[in-house]
Amino acid sequence: MVSPGSRVADRFTKPGLYAEKGVHLPVAVHEGSLRTELPFPVEIDLKRLVKR
């Protein structure tokens, strides 16, 4: 479990500080699909989901 303060720092504060200093973080690469049958059948194209 992550504390709310840590969650805010990790998602908002730290990326801003890193960008200010010119630190480039690795970008996640999403390939393939997420498929599940429970609680109901669903398939999500991960690459399309994060495409800008």
mmCIF entry with sequence, helices, sheets and N, C-alpha, C, O atoms, coordinates in Angstrom:
data_MODEL
# 
_entry.id   MODEL 
# 
_entity.id                         1 
_entity.type                       polymer 
_entity.pdbx_number_of_molecules   1 
# 
_entity_poly.entity_id                      1 
_entity_poly.type                           'polypeptide(L)' 
_entity_poly.nstd_linkage                   no 
_entity_poly.nstd_monomer                   no 
_entity_poly.pdbx_seq_one_letter_code       MVSPGSRVADRFTKPGLYAEKGVHLPVAVHEGSLRTELPFPVEIDLKRLVKR 
_entity_poly.pdbx_seq_one_letter_code_can   MVSPGSRVADRFTKPGLYAEKGVHLPVAVHEGSLRTELPFPVEIDLKRLVKR 
_entity_poly.pdbx_strand_id                 A 
# 
loop_
_entity_poly_seq.entity_id 
_entity_poly_seq.num 
_entity_poly_seq.mon_id 
_entity_poly_seq.hetero 
1 1  MET n 
1 2  VAL n 
1 3  SER n 
1 4  PRO n 
1 5  GLY n 
1 6  SER n 
1 7  ARG n 
1 8  VAL n 
1 9  ALA n 
1 10 ASP n 
1 11 ARG n 
1 12 PHE n 
1 13 THR n 
1 14 LYS n 
1 15 PRO n 
1 16 GLY n 
1 17 LEU n 
1 18 TYR n 
1 19 ALA n 
1 20 GLU n 
1 21 LYS n 
1 22 GLY n 
1 23 VAL n 
1 24 HIS n 
1 25 LEU n 
1 26 PRO n 
1 27 VAL n 
1 28 ALA n 
1 29 VAL n 
1 30 HIS n 
1 31 GLU n 
1 32 GLY n 
1 33 SER n 
1 34 LEU n 
1 35 ARG n 
1 36 THR n 
1 37 GLU n 
1 38 LEU n 
1 39 PRO n 
1 40 PHE n 
1 41 PRO n 
1 42 VAL n 
1 43 GLU n 
1 44 ILE n 
1 45 ASP n 
1 46 LEU n 
1 47 LYS n 
1 48 ARG n 
1 49 LEU n 
1 50 VAL n 
1 51 LYS n 
1 52 ARG n 
# 
_struct_asym.id          A 
_struct_asym.entity_id   1 
# 
loop_
_struct_conf.conf_type_id 
_struct_conf.id 
_struct_conf.pdbx_PDB_helix_id 
_struct_conf.beg_label_comp_id 
_struct_conf.beg_label_asym_id 
_struct_conf.beg_label_seq_id 
_struct_conf.pdbx_beg_PDB_ins_code 
_struct_conf.end_label_comp_id 
_struct_conf.end_label_asym_id 
_struct_conf.end_label_seq_id 
_struct_conf.pdbx_end_PDB_ins_code 
_struct_conf.beg_auth_comp_id 
_struct_conf.beg_auth_asym_id 
_struct_conf.beg_auth_seq_id 
_struct_conf.end_auth_comp_id 
_struct_conf.end_auth_asym_id 
_struct_conf.end_auth_seq_id 
_struct_conf.pdbx_PDB_helix_class 
_struct_conf.details 
_struct_conf.pdbx_PDB_helix_length 
HELX_P HELX_P1 AA1 PRO A 4  ? VAL A 8  ? PRO A 4  VAL A 8  1 ? 5 
HELX_P HELX_P2 AA2 ALA A 9  ? THR A 13 ? ALA A 9  THR A 13 3 ? 5 
HELX_P HELX_P3 AA3 LYS A 14 ? LYS A 21 ? LYS A 14 LYS A 21 1 ? 8 
HELX_P HELX_P4 AA4 LEU A 46 ? VAL A 50 ? LEU A 46 VAL A 50 1 ? 5 
# 
_struct_conf_type.id          HELX_P 
_struct_conf_type.criteria    ? 
_struct_conf_type.reference   ? 
# 
_struct_sheet.id               AA1 
_struct_sheet.type             ? 
_struct_sheet.number_strands   2 
_struct_sheet.details          ? 
# 
_struct_sheet_order.sheet_id     AA1 
_struct_sheet_order.range_id_1   1 
_struct_sheet_order.range_id_2   2 
_struct_sheet_order.offset       ? 
_struct_sheet_order.sense        anti-parallel 
# 
loop_
_struct_sheet_range.sheet_id 
_struct_sheet_range.id 
_struct_sheet_range.beg_label_comp_id 
_struct_sheet_range.beg_label_asym_id 
_struct_sheet_range.beg_label_seq_id 
_struct_sheet_range.pdbx_beg_PDB_ins_code 
_struct_sheet_range.end_label_comp_id 
_struct_sheet_range.end_label_asym_id 
_struct_sheet_range.end_label_seq_id 
_struct_sheet_range.pdbx_end_PDB_ins_code 
_struct_sheet_range.beg_auth_comp_id 
_struct_sheet_range.beg_auth_asym_id 
_struct_sheet_range.beg_auth_seq_id 
_struct_sheet_range.end_auth_comp_id 
_struct_sheet_range.end_auth_asym_id 
_struct_sheet_range.end_auth_seq_id 
AA1 1 SER A 33 ? THR A 36 ? SER A 33 THR A 36 
AA1 2 VAL A 42 ? ASP A 45 ? VAL A 42 ASP A 45 
# 
loop_
_atom_site.group_PDB 
_atom_site.id 
_atom_site.type_symbol 
_atom_site.label_atom_id 
_atom_site.label_alt_id 
_atom_site.label_comp_id 
_atom_site.label_asym_id 
_atom_site.label_entity_id 
_atom_site.label_seq_id 
_atom_site.pdbx_PDB_ins_code 
_atom_site.Cartn_x 
_atom_site.Cartn_y 
_atom_site.Cartn_z 
_atom_site.occupancy 
_atom_site.B_iso_or_equiv 
_atom_site.pdbx_formal_charge 
_atom_site.auth_seq_id 
_atom_site.auth_comp_id 
_atom_site.auth_asym_id 
_atom_site.auth_atom_id 
_atom_site.pdbx_PDB_model_num 
ATOM 1   N N  . MET A 1 1  ? 0.835   -1.171  0.000   1.00 0.00 ? 1  MET A N  1 
ATOM 2   C CA . MET A 1 1  ? 0.000   0.000   0.000   1.00 0.00 ? 1  MET A CA 1 
ATOM 3   C C  . MET A 1 1  ? 0.891   1.248   0.000   1.00 0.00 ? 1  MET A C  1 
ATOM 4   O O  . MET A 1 1  ? 1.904   1.301   0.696   1.00 0.00 ? 1  MET A O  1 
ATOM 5   N N  . VAL A 1 2  ? 0.505   2.224   -0.772  1.00 0.00 ? 2  VAL A N  1 
ATOM 6   C CA . VAL A 1 2  ? 1.261   3.465   -0.890  1.00 0.00 ? 2  VAL A CA 1 
ATOM 7   C C  . VAL A 1 2  ? 0.484   4.576   -0.202  1.00 0.00 ? 2  VAL A C  1 
ATOM 8   O O  . VAL A 1 2  ? -0.727  4.705   -0.383  1.00 0.00 ? 2  VAL A O  1 
ATOM 9   N N  . SER A 1 3  ? 1.187   5.375   0.585   1.00 0.00 ? 3  SER A N  1 
ATOM 10  C CA . SER A 1 3  ? 0.503   6.475   1.281   1.00 0.00 ? 3  SER A CA 1 
ATOM 11  C C  . SER A 1 3  ? 0.087   7.547   0.280   1.00 0.00 ? 3  SER A C  1 
ATOM 12  O O  . SER A 1 3  ? 0.742   7.709   -0.750  1.00 0.00 ? 3  SER A O  1 
ATOM 13  N N  . PRO A 1 4  ? -0.985  8.281   0.559   1.00 0.00 ? 4  PRO A N  1 
ATOM 14  C CA . PRO A 1 4  ? -1.431  9.339   -0.354  1.00 0.00 ? 4  PRO A CA 1 
ATOM 15  C C  . PRO A 1 4  ? -0.342  10.371  -0.630  1.00 0.00 ? 4  PRO A C  1 
ATOM 16  O O  . PRO A 1 4  ? -0.227  10.858  -1.754  1.00 0.00 ? 4  PRO A O  1 
ATOM 17  N N  . GLY A 1 5  ? 0.452   10.708  0.375   1.00 0.00 ? 5  GLY A N  1 
ATOM 18  C CA . GLY A 1 5  ? 1.540   11.673  0.178   1.00 0.00 ? 5  GLY A CA 1 
ATOM 19  C C  . GLY A 1 5  ? 2.582   11.173  -0.803  1.00 0.00 ? 5  GLY A C  1 
ATOM 20  O O  . GLY A 1 5  ? 3.063   11.932  -1.644  1.00 0.00 ? 5  GLY A O  1 
ATOM 21  N N  . SER A 1 6  ? 2.934   9.894   -0.700  1.00 0.00 ? 6  SER A N  1 
ATOM 22  C CA . SER A 1 6  ? 3.903   9.304   -1.627  1.00 0.00 ? 6  SER A CA 1 
ATOM 23  C C  . SER A 1 6  ? 3.335   9.246   -3.035  1.00 0.00 ? 6  SER A C  1 
ATOM 24  O O  . SER A 1 6  ? 4.049   9.493   -4.007  1.00 0.00 ? 6  SER A O  1 
ATOM 25  N N  . ARG A 1 7  ? 2.057   8.920   -3.148  1.00 0.00 ? 7  ARG A N  1 
ATOM 26  C CA . ARG A 1 7  ? 1.422   8.835   -4.457  1.00 0.00 ? 7  ARG A CA 1 
ATOM 27  C C  . ARG A 1 7  ? 1.460   10.199  -5.157  1.00 0.00 ? 7  ARG A C  1 
ATOM 28  O O  . ARG A 1 7  ? 1.770   10.272  -6.346  1.00 0.00 ? 7  ARG A O  1 
ATOM 29  N N  . VAL A 1 8  ? 1.153   11.258  -4.443  1.00 0.00 ? 8  VAL A N  1 
ATOM 30  C CA . VAL A 1 8  ? 1.177   12.609  -5.015  1.00 0.00 ? 8  VAL A CA 1 
ATOM 31  C C  . VAL A 1 8  ? 2.599   12.976  -5.426  1.00 0.00 ? 8  VAL A C  1 
ATOM 32  O O  . VAL A 1 8  ? 2.817   13.505  -6.516  1.00 0.00 ? 8  VAL A O  1 
ATOM 33  N N  . ALA A 1 9  ? 3.559   12.696  -4.559  1.00 0.00 ? 9  ALA A N  1 
ATOM 34  C CA . ALA A 1 9  ? 4.951   13.020  -4.870  1.00 0.00 ? 9  ALA A CA 1 
ATOM 35  C C  . ALA A 1 9  ? 5.437   12.256  -6.092  1.00 0.00 ? 9  ALA A C  1 
ATOM 36  O O  . ALA A 1 9  ? 6.081   12.836  -6.966  1.00 0.00 ? 9  ALA A O  1 
ATOM 37  N N  . ASP A 1 10 ? 5.139   10.970  -6.166  1.00 0.00 ? 10 ASP A N  1 
ATOM 38  C CA . ASP A 1 10 ? 5.608   10.141  -7.274  1.00 0.00 ? 10 ASP A CA 1 
ATOM 39  C C  . ASP A 1 10 ? 4.976   10.526  -8.608  1.00 0.00 ? 10 ASP A C  1 
ATOM 40  O O  . ASP A 1 10 ? 5.638   10.464  -9.644  1.00 0.00 ? 10 ASP A O  1 
ATOM 41  N N  . ARG A 1 11 ? 3.701   10.924  -8.595  1.00 0.00 ? 11 ARG A N  1 
ATOM 42  C CA . ARG A 1 11 ? 2.999   11.198  -9.848  1.00 0.00 ? 11 ARG A CA 1 
ATOM 43  C C  . ARG A 1 11 ? 3.073   12.644  -10.300 1.00 0.00 ? 11 ARG A C  1 
ATOM 44  O O  . ARG A 1 11 ? 2.975   12.916  -11.496 1.00 0.00 ? 11 ARG A O  1 
ATOM 45  N N  . PHE A 1 12 ? 3.246   13.585  -9.369  1.00 0.00 ? 12 PHE A N  1 
ATOM 46  C CA . PHE A 1 12 ? 3.190   14.992  -9.746  1.00 0.00 ? 12 PHE A CA 1 
ATOM 47  C C  . PHE A 1 12 ? 4.455   15.766  -9.403  1.00 0.00 ? 12 PHE A C  1 
ATOM 48  O O  . PHE A 1 12 ? 5.009   16.459  -10.257 1.00 0.00 ? 12 PHE A O  1 
ATOM 49  N N  . THR A 1 13 ? 4.912   15.656  -8.171  1.00 0.00 ? 13 THR A N  1 
ATOM 50  C CA . THR A 1 13 ? 6.052   16.450  -7.739  1.00 0.00 ? 13 THR A CA 1 
ATOM 51  C C  . THR A 1 13 ? 7.352   15.998  -8.385  1.00 0.00 ? 13 THR A C  1 
ATOM 52  O O  . THR A 1 13 ? 8.059   16.813  -8.978  1.00 0.00 ? 13 THR A O  1 
ATOM 53  N N  . LYS A 1 14 ? 7.675   14.728  -8.282  1.00 0.00 ? 14 LYS A N  1 
ATOM 54  C CA . LYS A 1 14 ? 8.946   14.224  -8.801  1.00 0.00 ? 14 LYS A CA 1 
ATOM 55  C C  . LYS A 1 14 ? 9.101   14.402  -10.305 1.00 0.00 ? 14 LYS A C  1 
ATOM 56  O O  . LYS A 1 14 ? 10.159  14.858  -10.739 1.00 0.00 ? 14 LYS A O  1 
ATOM 57  N N  . PRO A 1 15 ? 8.102   14.068  -11.129 1.00 0.00 ? 15 PRO A N  1 
ATOM 58  C CA . PRO A 1 15 ? 8.281   14.290  -12.574 1.00 0.00 ? 15 PRO A CA 1 
ATOM 59  C C  . PRO A 1 15 ? 8.587   15.750  -12.921 1.00 0.00 ? 15 PRO A C  1 
ATOM 60  O O  . PRO A 1 15 ? 9.387   16.025  -13.815 1.00 0.00 ? 15 PRO A O  1 
ATOM 61  N N  . GLY A 1 16 ? 7.949   16.679  -12.214 1.00 0.00 ? 16 GLY A N  1 
ATOM 62  C CA . GLY A 1 16 ? 8.230   18.099  -12.449 1.00 0.00 ? 16 GLY A CA 1 
ATOM 63  C C  . GLY A 1 16 ? 9.655   18.462  -12.072 1.00 0.00 ? 16 GLY A C  1 
ATOM 64  O O  . GLY A 1 16 ? 10.328  19.199  -12.793 1.00 0.00 ? 16 GLY A O  1 
ATOM 65  N N  . LEU A 1 17 ? 10.113  17.942  -10.940 1.00 0.00 ? 17 LEU A N  1 
ATOM 66  C CA . LEU A 1 17 ? 11.487  18.203  -10.518 1.00 0.00 ? 17 LEU A CA 1 
ATOM 67  C C  . LEU A 1 17 ? 12.493  17.591  -11.490 1.00 0.00 ? 17 LEU A C  1 
ATOM 68  O O  . LEU A 1 17 ? 13.495  18.221  -11.824 1.00 0.00 ? 17 LEU A O  1 
ATOM 69  N N  . TYR A 1 18 ? 12.229  16.367  -11.943 1.00 0.00 ? 18 TYR A N  1 
ATOM 70  C CA . TYR A 1 18 ? 13.123  15.716  -12.907 1.00 0.00 ? 18 TYR A CA 1 
ATOM 71  C C  . TYR A 1 18 ? 13.175  16.492  -14.213 1.00 0.00 ? 18 TYR A C  1 
ATOM 72  O O  . TYR A 1 18 ? 14.251  16.694  -14.775 1.00 0.00 ? 18 TYR A O  1 
ATOM 73  N N  . ALA A 1 19 ? 12.022  16.926  -14.697 1.00 0.00 ? 19 ALA A N  1 
ATOM 74  C CA . ALA A 1 19 ? 11.972  17.680  -15.951 1.00 0.00 ? 19 ALA A CA 1 
ATOM 75  C C  . ALA A 1 19 ? 12.730  18.997  -15.813 1.00 0.00 ? 19 ALA A C  1 
ATOM 76  O O  . ALA A 1 19 ? 13.424  19.417  -16.740 1.00 0.00 ? 19 ALA A O  1 
ATOM 77  N N  . GLU A 1 20 ? 12.601  19.635  -14.683 1.00 0.00 ? 20 GLU A N  1 
ATOM 78  C CA . GLU A 1 20 ? 13.296  20.901  -14.428 1.00 0.00 ? 20 GLU A CA 1 
ATOM 79  C C  . GLU A 1 20 ? 14.806  20.740  -14.516 1.00 0.00 ? 20 GLU A C  1 
ATOM 80  O O  . GLU A 1 20 ? 15.514  21.645  -14.959 1.00 0.00 ? 20 GLU A O  1 
ATOM 81  N N  . LYS A 1 21 ? 15.293  19.575  -14.088 1.00 0.00 ? 21 LYS A N  1 
ATOM 82  C CA . LYS A 1 21 ? 16.739  19.296  -14.111 1.00 0.00 ? 21 LYS A CA 1 
ATOM 83  C C  . LYS A 1 21 ? 17.190  18.638  -15.409 1.00 0.00 ? 21 LYS A C  1 
ATOM 84  O O  . LYS A 1 21 ? 18.379  18.373  -15.584 1.00 0.00 ? 21 LYS A O  1 
ATOM 85  N N  . GLY A 1 22 ? 16.259  18.370  -16.320 1.00 0.00 ? 22 GLY A N  1 
ATOM 86  C CA . GLY A 1 22 ? 16.618  17.764  -17.599 1.00 0.00 ? 22 GLY A CA 1 
ATOM 87  C C  . GLY A 1 22 ? 16.778  16.265  -17.557 1.00 0.00 ? 22 GLY A C  1 
ATOM 88  O O  . GLY A 1 22 ? 17.384  15.684  -18.457 1.00 0.00 ? 22 GLY A O  1 
ATOM 89  N N  . VAL A 1 23 ? 16.247  15.624  -16.532 1.00 0.00 ? 23 VAL A N  1 
ATOM 90  C CA . VAL A 1 23 ? 16.339  14.166  -16.417 1.00 0.00 ? 23 VAL A CA 1 
ATOM 91  C C  . VAL A 1 23 ? 15.211  13.555  -17.245 1.00 0.00 ? 23 VAL A C  1 
ATOM 92  O O  . VAL A 1 23 ? 14.041  13.894  -17.062 1.00 0.00 ? 23 VAL A O  1 
ATOM 93  N N  . HIS A 1 24 ? 15.579  12.642  -18.167 1.00 0.00 ? 24 HIS A N  1 
ATOM 94  C CA . HIS A 1 24 ? 14.582  11.974  -19.002 1.00 0.00 ? 24 HIS A CA 1 
ATOM 95  C C  . HIS A 1 24 ? 14.361  10.581  -18.469 1.00 0.00 ? 24 HIS A C  1 
ATOM 96  O O  . HIS A 1 24 ? 15.303  9.795   -18.374 1.00 0.00 ? 24 HIS A O  1 
ATOM 97  N N  . LEU A 1 25 ? 13.106  10.258  -18.112 1.00 0.00 ? 25 LEU A N  1 
ATOM 98  C CA . LEU A 1 25 ? 12.769  8.935   -17.604 1.00 0.00 ? 25 LEU A CA 1 
ATOM 99  C C  . LEU A 1 25 ? 12.400  8.016   -18.758 1.00 0.00 ? 25 LEU A C  1 
ATOM 100 O O  . LEU A 1 25 ? 11.887  8.484   -19.775 1.00 0.00 ? 25 LEU A O  1 
ATOM 101 N N  . PRO A 1 26 ? 12.652  6.715   -18.620 1.00 0.00 ? 26 PRO A N  1 
ATOM 102 C CA . PRO A 1 26 ? 12.265  5.788   -19.688 1.00 0.00 ? 26 PRO A CA 1 
ATOM 103 C C  . PRO A 1 26 ? 10.749  5.792   -19.891 1.00 0.00 ? 26 PRO A C  1 
ATOM 104 O O  . PRO A 1 26 ? 9.979   5.941   -18.943 1.00 0.00 ? 26 PRO A O  1 
ATOM 105 N N  . VAL A 1 27 ? 10.356  5.630   -21.115 1.00 0.00 ? 27 VAL A N  1 
ATOM 106 C CA . VAL A 1 27 ? 8.940   5.598   -21.466 1.00 0.00 ? 27 VAL A CA 1 
ATOM 107 C C  . VAL A 1 27 ? 8.508   4.143   -21.573 1.00 0.00 ? 27 VAL A C  1 
ATOM 108 O O  . VAL A 1 27 ? 9.211   3.322   -22.163 1.00 0.00 ? 27 VAL A O  1 
ATOM 109 N N  . ALA A 1 28 ? 7.373   3.831   -21.014 1.00 0.00 ? 28 ALA A N  1 
ATOM 110 C CA . ALA A 1 28 ? 6.861   2.465   -21.082 1.00 0.00 ? 28 ALA A CA 1 
ATOM 111 C C  . ALA A 1 28 ? 6.434   2.142   -22.513 1.00 0.00 ? 28 ALA A C  1 
ATOM 112 O O  . ALA A 1 28 ? 5.885   2.992   -23.214 1.00 0.00 ? 28 ALA A O  1 
ATOM 113 N N  . VAL A 1 29 ? 6.687   0.922   -22.930 1.00 0.00 ? 29 VAL A N  1 
ATOM 114 C CA . VAL A 1 29 ? 6.275   0.454   -24.240 1.00 0.00 ? 29 VAL A CA 1 
ATOM 115 C C  . VAL A 1 29 ? 5.180   -0.580  -24.025 1.00 0.00 ? 29 VAL A C  1 
ATOM 116 O O  . VAL A 1 29 ? 5.383   -1.587  -23.346 1.00 0.00 ? 29 VAL A O  1 
ATOM 117 N N  . HIS A 1 30 ? 4.033   -0.321  -24.604 1.00 0.00 ? 30 HIS A N  1 
ATOM 118 C CA . HIS A 1 30 ? 2.895   -1.217  -24.443 1.00 0.00 ? 30 HIS A CA 1 
ATOM 119 C C  . HIS A 1 30 ? 2.651   -1.937  -25.762 1.00 0.00 ? 30 HIS A C  1 
ATOM 120 O O  . HIS A 1 30 ? 2.447   -1.310  -26.802 1.00 0.00 ? 30 HIS A O  1 
ATOM 121 N N  . GLU A 1 31 ? 2.677   -3.241  -25.702 1.00 0.00 ? 31 GLU A N  1 
ATOM 122 C CA . GLU A 1 31 ? 2.438   -4.052  -26.891 1.00 0.00 ? 31 GLU A CA 1 
ATOM 123 C C  . GLU A 1 31 ? 1.436   -5.141  -26.563 1.00 0.00 ? 31 GLU A C  1 
ATOM 124 O O  . GLU A 1 31 ? 1.307   -5.565  -25.414 1.00 0.00 ? 31 GLU A O  1 
ATOM 125 N N  . GLY A 1 32 ? 0.743   -5.579  -27.569 1.00 0.00 ? 32 GLY A N  1 
ATOM 126 C CA . GLY A 1 32 ? -0.181  -6.683  -27.375 1.00 0.00 ? 32 GLY A CA 1 
ATOM 127 C C  . GLY A 1 32 ? -1.514  -6.230  -26.827 1.00 0.00 ? 32 GLY A C  1 
ATOM 128 O O  . GLY A 1 32 ? -1.875  -5.054  -26.888 1.00 0.00 ? 32 GLY A O  1 
ATOM 129 N N  . SER A 1 33 ? -2.228  -7.188  -26.294 1.00 0.00 ? 33 SER A N  1 
ATOM 130 C CA . SER A 1 33 ? -3.565  -6.938  -25.783 1.00 0.00 ? 33 SER A CA 1 
ATOM 131 C C  . SER A 1 33 ? -3.713  -7.479  -24.370 1.00 0.00 ? 33 SER A C  1 
ATOM 132 O O  . SER A 1 33 ? -3.038  -8.428  -23.970 1.00 0.00 ? 33 SER A O  1 
ATOM 133 N N  . LEU A 1 34 ? -4.601  -6.857  -23.635 1.00 0.00 ? 34 LEU A N  1 
ATOM 134 C CA . LEU A 1 34 ? -5.006  -7.354  -22.334 1.00 0.00 ? 34 LEU A CA 1 
ATOM 135 C C  . LEU A 1 34 ? -6.332  -8.065  -22.546 1.00 0.00 ? 34 LEU A C  1 
ATOM 136 O O  . LEU A 1 34 ? -7.302  -7.463  -23.006 1.00 0.00 ? 34 LEU A O  1 
ATOM 137 N N  . ARG A 1 35 ? -6.371  -9.350  -22.208 1.00 0.00 ? 35 ARG A N  1 
ATOM 138 C CA . ARG A 1 35 ? -7.602  -10.142 -22.375 1.00 0.00 ? 35 ARG A CA 1 
ATOM 139 C C  . ARG A 1 35 ? -7.979  -10.774 -21.052 1.00 0.00 ? 35 ARG A C  1 
ATOM 140 O O  . ARG A 1 35 ? -7.126  -11.261 -20.309 1.00 0.00 ? 35 ARG A O  1 
ATOM 141 N N  . THR A 1 36 ? -9.266  -10.756 -20.772 1.00 0.00 ? 36 THR A N  1 
ATOM 142 C CA . THR A 1 36 ? -9.772  -11.417 -19.571 1.00 0.00 ? 36 THR A CA 1 
ATOM 143 C C  . THR A 1 36 ? -11.185 -11.923 -19.836 1.00 0.00 ? 36 THR A C  1 
ATOM 144 O O  . THR A 1 36 ? -11.897 -11.391 -20.687 1.00 0.00 ? 36 THR A O  1 
ATOM 145 N N  . GLU A 1 37 ? -11.573 -12.933 -19.113 1.00 0.00 ? 37 GLU A N  1 
ATOM 146 C CA . GLU A 1 37 ? -12.923 -13.499 -19.221 1.00 0.00 ? 37 GLU A CA 1 
ATOM 147 C C  . GLU A 1 37 ? -13.785 -13.140 -18.014 1.00 0.00 ? 37 GLU A C  1 
ATOM 148 O O  . GLU A 1 37 ? -15.012 -13.190 -18.088 1.00 0.00 ? 37 GLU A O  1 
ATOM 149 N N  . LEU A 1 38 ? -13.137 -12.776 -16.893 1.00 0.00 ? 38 LEU A N  1 
ATOM 150 C CA . LEU A 1 38 ? -13.874 -12.485 -15.659 1.00 0.00 ? 38 LEU A CA 1 
ATOM 151 C C  . LEU A 1 38 ? -13.650 -11.042 -15.228 1.00 0.00 ? 38 LEU A C  1 
ATOM 152 O O  . LEU A 1 38 ? -12.510 -10.588 -15.333 1.00 0.00 ? 38 LEU A O  1 
ATOM 153 N N  . PRO A 1 39 ? -14.583 -10.317 -14.777 1.00 0.00 ? 39 PRO A N  1 
ATOM 154 C CA . PRO A 1 39 ? -15.955 -10.714 -14.530 1.00 0.00 ? 39 PRO A CA 1 
ATOM 155 C C  . PRO A 1 39 ? -16.783 -10.799 -15.811 1.00 0.00 ? 39 PRO A C  1 
ATOM 156 O O  . PRO A 1 39 ? -17.917 -11.278 -15.790 1.00 0.00 ? 39 PRO A O  1 
ATOM 157 N N  . PHE A 1 40 ? -16.217 -10.333 -16.930 1.00 0.00 ? 40 PHE A N  1 
ATOM 158 C CA . PHE A 1 40 ? -16.873 -10.457 -18.232 1.00 0.00 ? 40 PHE A CA 1 
ATOM 159 C C  . PHE A 1 40 ? -15.781 -10.401 -19.289 1.00 0.00 ? 40 PHE A C  1 
ATOM 160 O O  . PHE A 1 40 ? -14.701 -9.877  -19.018 1.00 0.00 ? 40 PHE A O  1 
ATOM 161 N N  . PRO A 1 41 ? -16.030 -10.926 -20.491 1.00 0.00 ? 41 PRO A N  1 
ATOM 162 C CA . PRO A 1 41 ? -15.004 -10.924 -21.528 1.00 0.00 ? 41 PRO A CA 1 
ATOM 163 C C  . PRO A 1 41 ? -14.670 -9.500  -21.992 1.00 0.00 ? 41 PRO A C  1 
ATOM 164 O O  . PRO A 1 41 ? -15.558 -8.700  -22.286 1.00 0.00 ? 41 PRO A O  1 
ATOM 165 N N  . VAL A 1 42 ? -13.390 -9.214  -22.048 1.00 0.00 ? 42 VAL A N  1 
ATOM 166 C CA . VAL A 1 42 ? -12.933 -7.909  -22.531 1.00 0.00 ? 42 VAL A CA 1 
ATOM 167 C C  . VAL A 1 42 ? -11.549 -8.073  -23.152 1.00 0.00 ? 42 VAL A C  1 
ATOM 168 O O  . VAL A 1 42 ? -10.748 -8.891  -22.698 1.00 0.00 ? 42 VAL A O  1 
ATOM 169 N N  . GLU A 1 43 ? -11.278 -7.294  -24.187 1.00 0.00 ? 43 GLU A N  1 
ATOM 170 C CA . GLU A 1 43 ? -9.962  -7.268  -24.813 1.00 0.00 ? 43 GLU A CA 1 
ATOM 171 C C  . GLU A 1 43 ? -9.603  -5.810  -25.078 1.00 0.00 ? 43 GLU A C  1 
ATOM 172 O O  . GLU A 1 43 ? -10.384 -5.072  -25.679 1.00 0.00 ? 43 GLU A O  1 
ATOM 173 N N  . ILE A 1 44 ? -8.420  -5.399  -24.627 1.00 0.00 ? 44 ILE A N  1 
ATOM 174 C CA . ILE A 1 44 ? -7.979  -4.017  -24.775 1.00 0.00 ? 44 ILE A CA 1 
ATOM 175 C C  . ILE A 1 44 ? -6.657  -4.014  -25.526 1.00 0.00 ? 44 ILE A C  1 
ATOM 176 O O  . ILE A 1 44 ? -5.703  -4.676  -25.116 1.00 0.00 ? 44 ILE A O  1 
ATOM 177 N N  . ASP A 1 45 ? -6.600  -3.272  -26.622 1.00 0.00 ? 45 ASP A N  1 
ATOM 178 C CA . ASP A 1 45 ? -5.371  -3.093  -27.387 1.00 0.00 ? 45 ASP A CA 1 
ATOM 179 C C  . ASP A 1 45 ? -4.525  -2.054  -26.646 1.00 0.00 ? 45 ASP A C  1 
ATOM 180 O O  . ASP A 1 45 ? -4.834  -0.864  -26.695 1.00 0.00 ? 45 ASP A O  1 
ATOM 181 N N  . LEU A 1 46 ? -3.468  -2.487  -25.965 1.00 0.00 ? 46 LEU A N  1 
ATOM 182 C CA . LEU A 1 46 ? -2.693  -1.600  -25.106 1.00 0.00 ? 46 LEU A CA 1 
ATOM 183 C C  . LEU A 1 46 ? -1.980  -0.501  -25.879 1.00 0.00 ? 46 LEU A C  1 
ATOM 184 O O  . LEU A 1 46 ? -1.929  0.641   -25.422 1.00 0.00 ? 46 LEU A O  1 
ATOM 185 N N  . LYS A 1 47 ? -1.435  -0.823  -27.031 1.00 0.00 ? 47 LYS A N  1 
ATOM 186 C CA . LYS A 1 47 ? -0.722  0.184   -27.817 1.00 0.00 ? 47 LYS A CA 1 
ATOM 187 C C  . LYS A 1 47 ? -1.663  1.301   -28.251 1.00 0.00 ? 47 LYS A C  1 
ATOM 188 O O  . LYS A 1 47 ? -1.300  2.476   -28.208 1.00 0.00 ? 47 LYS A O  1 
ATOM 189 N N  . ARG A 1 48 ? -2.872  0.932   -28.670 1.00 0.00 ? 48 ARG A N  1 
ATOM 190 C CA . ARG A 1 48 ? -3.857  1.923   -29.108 1.00 0.00 ? 48 ARG A CA 1 
ATOM 191 C C  . ARG A 1 48 ? -4.364  2.757   -27.918 1.00 0.00 ? 48 ARG A C  1 
ATOM 192 O O  . ARG A 1 48 ? -4.685  3.936   -28.071 1.00 0.00 ? 48 ARG A O  1 
ATOM 193 N N  . LEU A 1 49 ? -4.430  2.140   -26.754 1.00 0.00 ? 49 LEU A N  1 
ATOM 194 C CA . LEU A 1 49 ? -4.934  2.816   -25.564 1.00 0.00 ? 49 LEU A CA 1 
ATOM 195 C C  . LEU A 1 49 ? -4.054  4.014   -25.181 1.00 0.00 ? 49 LEU A C  1 
ATOM 196 O O  . LEU A 1 49 ? -4.570  5.056   -24.776 1.00 0.00 ? 49 LEU A O  1 
ATOM 197 N N  . VAL A 1 50 ? -2.733  3.867   -25.306 1.00 0.00 ? 50 VAL A N  1 
ATOM 198 C CA . VAL A 1 50 ? -1.814  4.937   -24.890 1.00 0.00 ? 50 VAL A CA 1 
ATOM 199 C C  . VAL A 1 50 ? -1.311  5.783   -26.058 1.00 0.00 ? 50 VAL A C  1 
ATOM 200 O O  . VAL A 1 50 ? -0.504  6.691   -25.862 1.00 0.00 ? 50 VAL A O  1 
ATOM 201 N N  . LYS A 1 51 ? -1.779  5.493   -27.262 1.00 0.00 ? 51 LYS A N  1 
ATOM 202 C CA . LYS A 1 51 ? -1.358  6.246   -28.445 1.00 0.00 ? 51 LYS A CA 1 
ATOM 203 C C  . LYS A 1 51 ? -1.820  7.692   -28.343 1.00 0.00 ? 51 LYS A C  1 
ATOM 204 O O  . LYS A 1 51 ? -2.967  7.971   -27.993 1.00 0.00 ? 51 LYS A O  1 
ATOM 205 N N  . ARG A 1 52 ? -0.923  8.592   -28.650 1.00 0.00 ? 52 ARG A N  1 
ATOM 206 C CA . ARG A 1 52 ? -1.253  10.026  -28.579 1.00 0.00 ? 52 ARG A CA 1 
ATOM 207 C C  . ARG A 1 52 ? -1.699  10.550  -29.900 1.00 0.00 ? 52 ARG A C  1 
ATOM 208 O O  . ARG A 1 52 ? -2.014  11.734  -30.020 1.00 0.00 ? 52 ARG A O  1 
# 
